[in-house]
Amino acid sequence: MLNFSCMSLKSLYLPKPLREKIMLSDDEFVRLFQERAGLNPDGWPGRDTLSMLDQVLPPRPSPALTDATQAIPAGYFPLLAEIESGNRPFIKASSSSASGLYQFVKSTWEAEGGVWGTNMALAFGGLRPPVDEQLARAKTFTGKNVVYLRRKNLPINKASLYAAHFLGAVTAAKVIGADPASSAEALAGLAATAANPAILRGKTVGQFLTWLHGKTGEWAR
């Protein structure tokens, strides 16, 4: 079973000497960052938190990131667009800012270099980014997820990538890598479960993996 200490955001974004001086638990570090960044300090390293980290500390270009983008399975993005938006490029979720083919939330879209408009009632704040731009930004976002999942020795397939897309790579890896009998709800945490109650609340890891299989046609591990 993977434990969260080996997936700490501190280990991802802070050099070792600095990590050793900061006497905070993983949860405390995430909440502190969220508070300083003006986010809801719920302790969940989800898309908003990871996107803000990308803006503060942009990933450095590397052969690993370039290779990761090329390793994304064929057919993943058409599947993602069908699941997330029914292939509607300018649809907006009723309960969040999630917009477009791949349901980018505002923070993630901006972290990938996109521009958001001022009308928060409309997709992309009222802007209409071309389909090609939406795909390009989905590829760079997904490439970073590939890098993280590989680091955790998890398979790169449509199921694992879809889990990372909506849970965030850190939480997805934690749940996917756990014992199938473990509680997916407990592993994901309160905030992630509140955002995805039908998927996580009262579910085991095995049930979550089965749900992913039903959505994507592949097993995450």
Secondary structure, DSSP 8 states (H G I E B T S, - for coil): ---GGGG-HHHHHS-HHHHHH----HHHHHHHHHHHTTS-------HHHHHHHHHHS-----HHHHHHHHTS-TTHHHHHHHHHHTT-TT-B-SSSS-BTTTTB-HHHHHHTT----S-TTSGGGG----HHHHHHHHHHHHHHHHHHHHHTT---SHHHHHHHHHH-HHHHHHHHTS-TTSBHHHHH-HHHHHHSHHHHTT-BHHHHHHHHHHHHSS---
